[in-house]
Amino acid sequence: MEHLSDTTWRFIHHFGEMGSRWGISRTVGQIYALLYISHVPLNADDITYLLSFSRSNVSMGLKELQSWRLLRSEYRAGDRREYFKAPEDVWEIFRTLADERRRREVEPTLSVLRECLLDPKNTPEDEHFHKRMQEMYDLISMANEWFIDIQKLSAEDLTSLMHLGAQAKKLLHAKNRLLSFAGLTKEEVSE
């Protein structure tokens, strides 16, 4: 890549702005956008040149992206430089991002909630606090377990699930009608 088109710049700029809203720096977002759209792996010098960033910013950005497991690196015969590329499969990128966020954000939150739930309940305020912490723990734990299950689905199944959208509500209503017809409750089926 010798230069970047206006369209490419618009995408890279926007991705950097969105990255800053997602908890990564604008620079890291722009580096990732460049690597995502590049048809060839790029080295740090290429990225520095194309984005007009300092070499140190590029190096730090690449290290951060590697810590998120969002880059593949390779070496070429006769060249000491490391070349980087983003995974081709967008579902792999989505899974990696979601798994890293779960590991960095959800699991620590569940740990704190578990610790809070171990505290004694001596007063009505403690009881109220415990009840609220339990509700939060149950919700986040259920969402975490659901996400772990979702991670196991194929890309085709994930696509189908996402296209299902509001149709899922109809399926749940149909399931409840079948349970009712069979004389079963949701709780009996869950057990």
Disulfide bonds with the S-S distance in Angstrom:
none
